């Protein structure tokens, strides 16, 4: 498989996203501009698609609750509850800026997937959600890119 395609596909994976896809691409020796473009495209795609798809995903999971796939639906619904608790202080108090910061922090349990779910849960408007996800996702890439290039030593 083409290395840059790997970077793009990894940038779509929950919790991995663009922030770790960029580290993967650099570690594998792929071109920096290509890696950066592919990871950023993944962030853009997720930021545009997730706010539109989450209502559908929610509807499907609620319908699966009393079926053989109920355990999968329960897993999703528990994840939604964890997101609600974790993101509430950021999104409820700070709105757009809180969502940007929440998505930008490169830690497990944050990122575009979780941020879009938090915005959906708290009823944030899509016209605010999408730019916040894009800015936060790209900042997250930058935050992980700088130490990956050795421009900043983390003690």
N, C-alpha and C positions, 0 to 999 in steps of 0.2 A: 504494500500500500504506500502511496505517496506520503512522505513524512509530513508535509504541510496539511494534507487531508486529515492525518491523525491528530494534529494540533487542533484543527477545526472541530472534529468530532469530540475530542476531549473537552473542548470549551463549552460543549452543550450538556455535559454530564453534571447532574446536581452535585453540589459541594466542590467539585473539581473546577469547573467553569474556566473562564479565560485566565484567571489569576494563576492557576497551577498549570494550565496548558502552556503558558508562556515559559514557565520554568522547565517543563518537559521538553519543549522545542529547543530551548537554549542548551539544555543538558545533552540533547541528542545531536547537537551541532548543526541544526538547521539554520538557514539564513535568518538573521535578526529581523530585517524588514518583513520577510514572508511570514515568520512566526507571529510577529506583532499584528500583521494584517489579519491572519487567520483567527487568532484569538479574539481580536476586536470584532470580527464578523460574527463570531459565535455569540459574543455579548450582545451585539445589535439584534441578531435573530431572536435570542431569548427575550430580550427587552421588548421587542415588538409582538412576539407570539404569545408569551405567557399571560399577559393581562387579558388577552382576547380568549385564550383557551381555558383559563381556570374556572369560569362558570360552568363550562361543559364538563370538565373533569370532576368538579364537585357534584354535579347532577348525576353523572355516571356512578361515582362512588356511593352516593346515597342509594341508588337503585340496586347496587350490588350487595348491600349490607346483609340481606337475608337470602343470599344465594350461596352456592358452593365457593364463590370467590369472596365471601364475607370477611374472611381473615385478611385478605389483601385490602379490602375497603376499610376495615378497622385500623390497619396499620397506617393507611393514608389519613384517616380521621384523627388518630392519635398524633400524627406528625403535624396536622393543622393546629391542634390544641397546643403543642409545644411551641410552634411558631407564634401563636397568639400571645403566649406568656413571654417569650423572649423578645419579640419585636414591639410589644405594646408601649414600653417607655419611650422608644425612639419615635415611632410613627404617631402615636397619639399626642405626645407633647410637642414634637418639633415638625411634624408634617413632612413636607417635601425635603427639607434639609436633613431631618432625622432619617428619612428613607435613604437618602444619598449616603450618609455616614454609615448606616447599617449595612448597606450593600458593599461599600468600599472597604470595610474592615476585612482583611483577608484571614478570617478564622473559620473553622468548621461551624456550620449552622448559620452562617450569614451568606450573602451573595445574591445574585439575581433571582434564582429560584425561590429562595426563602423570602427575599424582599418583595417579589411580585405577589407571593401568597399573603404576606402581611398586608400589603396595600389592598388586596382583594378583601381580606377579612375585615379590615377597618373601613372599607368603603371609600377609599381614596379614588378620586377621579382619574380616568385613564390618561387624560391630557397632562396630569401632573405625574402620574406613576411612570409612564414610559420615559420621559426625560430624566427622572430621578434614577431609574434603573440603568439607563445608558451612562449617565455621568458617574454613578457609583461603580458600575462594572468596569468602566475604563480607568477610573482612579485605582481600583483594586489591582488591575493589571500593572499600572505604573508603580504602585506600592510594592509589588512583588518583583517587578522588573529591575528596579534600582539595585537591591542587594544581589540579585541573580547575576548582574553584570559586574559585581564587585565594586560598584561605585560608592557603596556604603557598607561598612562593616557593622554587623549586629553583634553586640557584646553579650 
